[in-house]
Amino acid sequence: MKTQKALSGVKVLDLTMNLPGPYLTWLMACLGAEVIKVENPNGGDYMRTTVSTGGEEPAYFASVNRGKKSLALNLKDPAGRDILLDLLKTHDILVEGFRPGVMARLDLDYPTMQRLQPRLIMASISGYGQEGSYSGRAGHDINYLSLAGVLGITGSHRGDLAIPGVQVADLAGGALFGLTGILAAMHQRERTGQGQHVDTSMFDGSLSLATMVWAGVESGLDQPQPAGMTLNGARPCYNLYRTADGGWFSLGALEPKFWQNFCTALQRPDLVEKQFGGQGVVEEVAAIFAGRTRQEWAAFWAEYDACCEPVLSLPEAAVSQLTEERDMIEQSPVGRHLACPLKLSASPASAGAASPALGQHTREVMAGLGYDSGEVDYLAARGVVGLGA
């Protein structure tokens, strides 16, 4: 018997490009939702232009568009707009990531579409929200994190700032908060029969991620600067330390029991009372870590419960025992991908299918709306739809 996925039967129209929206809808596809990616026939998602090393598949695009169908549709053409509105009869979730105002200019704003489909849940992912003086402003992850105060507290003991290695605002502030809003709206719709508009701002999400950090700053416990807070390098118990071979080790012994275990393992009882000491104690601990290689410390700390782990490169993490045990790598015909992180016991996420070519499913989707082959060819000749190769 085929396993029923958690979101089986859910149909999603995905009008997004780049990272936040596609990542959100990819997670929904992993959970069983049918996702139709609606793209401009002229080029499609911008990430299609970034290809893999072998040139077989756009690497960035493929990573967050697996398991979707592609409908190439010109929404600026009234006929293309009508096709999208026709799809609302069977699709009651729509995700868009245009700059605020674009959907209204296309006559596809939420009030217009909800009149046709009262159950519609539309999630709009934008940099600064649908309203306010910044709503029309362009931006990317680095800008949202800057204005949210997150980049200002990320960096080294020297005071240098650093760009996070993953797109925090896009993925956490946009995609994950957007998905949370959609699932909450779906739950409420079960009771009311009515959809709603989910306004997801990557700035809002980034600022919210600093909730606990702000509490420490507001109460005077921490200084809002790199290495000025308990959780970004001000304390010896929660820090990064360089090893003898130039590698790095992470120490997260926040709870007294873990710090006690750390000190006991090193036979340094004199450090027990210095858990939250300042830079001088940080340097003492740094000198300890500088005495062995990363591999030697990894073998040493494997025997102790002290929240002490090596800092791996991404390729190292991908082949680690932990990654293998957690089934976080998938093999596809075109290479390896990171797997869906959502693990449900009764409805496991789907294995990653291939990402679609631009317009690959246009004929299929149009046939489902009642268009015959000749009508589709006519619309393609007019530039209303695009057909896959």
N, C-alpha and C positions, 0 to 999 in steps of 0.2 A: 504494500500500500504506500502510495506516495505521501511523503510528509507534508502536511499543511504548513506553509510559511506564516509567520506572524502577520504580515501585511498582504497575504494573498487576497486578491479581489480588489485591492486598492489601485486606482489608476491615476497616474500623475502626469501632468503636462509640465515639462521642464524647459523654460525659456532662458535659462541662465548660461553664462559662459565663464571661462577662466577657472577659478578654484572654489569659492565658497558654496555657490549653488550646486555645481556639479558634484561636489563631495557630499553635500546633504542628500541629493537625490540618488547618488550611488549607494549610500547607506540604506535608503528606502528600497532600492532594487535588491540589495543583498538580503533584505528581510522579506522579499517576495512581491513587492509592488511592481506593477507594470509601468515603466517610465518611458514616455515618448519625449525625446529630446527634439525640440522645435528649433531649427537653425535657419539662418539666412542662406538661401541657395548660393549666394555669392561668397564662398569661402567658409561659411559656418563659424563655429566656435574659434576664437582667436588662437586657442591652444593647438589647433590642428596644424598650425604652421611650424610648430616646434617638433622636429622629428627625432626618432631614436637613432642610435649610432648606426644601426643597420639600414635605416631608411625605410623599414617595412611598415612601421606604425608610429604615429605621433606619440612619443613616450609620455609627455605630461598629460596629453588628452586621454590616452588610454588608461592612465592610472585612476581617474575618477569618473570614467564614463563606461565602464564595463557593465554589461548586462542591460543596456538601454537600447531603444529603437530610435532611429534618426528619421525625422520628417523635415525635409527641406521646404520651408514655407516663407514667402515674402509677406510679412505682416504689414508692410507699407502699402500694399495693393489691397483695395477693398475686397477683392475676391479671396485673397489670403486671409484677411481678417475674418471673413465669413466662414471660412473653413475652420479656423480656430474656434469660433463661437459654436459651430456645429459640433465640435469635439466635446464641448461642455455638457452635451446631453449624456455622455457616458464617462466623463472625467470630471471629478469634483474636487481635485486638488491641483493647484497651479503654483509653481514657484518661478519668480522672476527676479532678475538682478540688475535691471536697468536703472539709470539715474532717475530719481523721482521726477515725475512729470511726463516721462516718455510714454508710459502706458496710457495716460489720459490723452496724449496727442494722437495715439493710435486708435482712440475710441475703444480702449480695452481696459479702462479703469475699473476698479472693483465694483462700484455701484452699478455700472452698466452690465457687467458680467453676472453679478448676483441676481439681477432681475431675471436673467435667463436661467440661472442655476442657483436657487436659494441655498443649496447645500454646499456651495463653493467655498473652499478654504483657499485663500490666496496668500502666500508668503512672499513678502517683498524684502529682499536683502539689499541694503544700501550702506554706504559708508557712515552717514550721519543722520539717518532716519528720514521719514517721509515729510517731516515738517521742520521748520526752524531756519535760521539764517545760513546754516551750513548745508542744508539739504541738497542744493544743486552743485555742491563743490565736488570736484574730482579727488580721488585719493586711492591709496593702496595700503596694504598691511602696515608698512613702516610709518605711514602718516597717522593712521588710527591709533597705533601704539604710542606715537609721539604725543598726540593731543590728549590721550588718556593718562599720561604720566607714567606709563609702563616702561618705555625706553629710558626715561630719565633715572630709573633705579636699576638698570641692567648694565652691568659692566664689571670692571676690574677694581682691585684695590688702589690702582693708580688714579682712578677717577675716569678712565676711558670708558665711553659708552660702547655697547655691542648690540648688533642686530641679532635677535634670536634665530636659531638655526631652522626653525619651522615657523610657518605663518600663523601666529597665535590669534591675531584679530580675525583673519579670514576663517580659520577652521573652528576655533572655539567661540569667538565673539559672533561670527556670522553663521556658519553651518550648524554647529551643535545647538546654539540657542534657537536658531530658526527651526531645527527639527523638533526641539522641545515644544516650541509654540505650536507647530503643526499637530503634534501628537496630542497636546492638551486640547486644541480646538476640535480634533476628531473625537475625543472623549466627550466633550460637551455636546457635540453635534448628535451623538447617540441619544442624548436626553431631549434635545430641543428640535432636532431636525434642521437647524440653521447653521450655515457656515459663518466665517468671519475673516477679517483681514489681519494677518500677522505682520506687524511692522518690526523688522529685525535690523538694528543698527550695529554695525561692527564696532563703532566707537562706544556705544552703550555697553556692548558685551565685553569689550576690553576693559572698560572702567570697572564693570562689575566683577571681573576676575581679580581685581585688587581689593576686594571687600575686606579680607582679613588684614592685608598689608596696611590699608588705610586705618584700620582700628589701632594698629601699633603706632602709626605716625600721629594720628589725632590725639592719642593718649600720652604722647611724649616718650614712648618706649623705643622708638626707632627714628633714625634720620633718613629722609627720603632721598637717598643717593646710592650709587653703586657701593657695595660693601659697607653700607651704613645701617643695615637692618639684620635682625636675627636670621632671616631666611635668605639673605643674599650675600653673606660673607663677612658679617661683622663679628661673628662668634666662632670660637675654635670648634665647637661641637657640630657645626653645620657649615661645611666649607669644602673647597676643592684644594687638593695638595699635589704638588708635582713630585714624581718619583725619580729614582736615580737614573733611569733610562730616558727621561724626558716625557714619560707618560703622565697620566693623572689618576688620582683616586678621589672618590667622593665619600664624605663622612656625614651622616645624618643622625647623629646620636643626640636627638633633642630630649628624649625622656631620660631622667636620671639613671634608670636601670641600664640603658644602652651605653651611656657615658661611663658608668661604673664598669661595665663589661669591657669597654674600650681601654680604660686605664689599667684594669686588672690584667688584660691580655698583654699589655706592653710593660707590665710591672712598673707602673708609674703612679703609685698612690698619691704622689704630690700634686697630680693634676686633677684629682677628683673635685676639689673645691674651686677649680678654675674653669668649670664648664662654660660659663658665660663671660669669661674674661675678654679682654680687648686684644689689640693688635700684637702685644707682646706675647701673649699665650698662643695666638695663631702662629706666630713665628716659631715658637717652641715645638708645636705639633708639626709644622712644616719641616723642621729639621729632622724629625723622626722619619717622616715619609721619604725624605730625600736619601735615606740610608739604604733603601732596597728598590728593586725594579718593580714595575707594575705587576708582572707575573708572580714575582716572589710574594708581594703583598696579597695578591689574589689567593694564592695557596694558603697564606697565613690566616687571612680573615675568614676563609671558608669554614674555619673551625670555631668561630665565635659569633655570638648574636649581638652585633654592635652596629648594624646599619652602615656597613662599610663595603663599598663595591667599586670595581674599576670603571673608569670612564672609557667606553668603547666607541670606536668609530661606527658609522652607520653600516658599512659593509661587515664589520666584525659582529655587530648586533644581529645582522640578518642571518648569519650562520651559527649563532650561538645555540647552546643546548636549550636555553629558555625559550627562544623563538621557535625552535622545532617542537618543543613540548606543548607550546600554546597554539600550534598550527597557524602561525602568523605569516607564513610565506606560501604563495600559490604559484604553481607552474602552469603557464599557458603556452599555446603554440608559438607565441612570439617572445616568450621570456618569463622572468619571475616578477611577481607583483606582491605587494603587501596585502594580506587578507583582511576581511572585515573583522573589526575588533568586537562586534556585538555577538555574544554567545548566549543563546537561549536553549534551555534543555529540551523543551518539547517541540521547538521549531527552529532547528539550526539554520543559520544564514546560508545562502546559496554560494557555491563556489563561483569564482569570478569568470564570467563569460567574456567573449571578445567585445571590444568597443566597436560601435557601428561606423561604417563609412558614411560620409555625408549623403543624406537622402536615401540611404540603403532601404529604408522601410516605407518610403513615400507611397509606392503603389499599394502596399499592404494596408496602410492606414486609410488611404483614400478609398480603397475597395470596401473597407469596413463602414465607410460613410455613404456607400451606395454609388460611387463614381465608377464608370466603366473605363476600360483601357483607353478608348478614344478620347474621352473627356480629360483623363489625366495627361495624355500626350498634348492635348490642346493647351491645357494650363501650363504645362512645362514649356511649350513653345512661346507662351506669353511671358514667361519668367515668374509666374505665380508660385510654382513649385519647382523643386529640383529632384532629379532622379539619380539614384545611385548608379555607379558604373556597372 
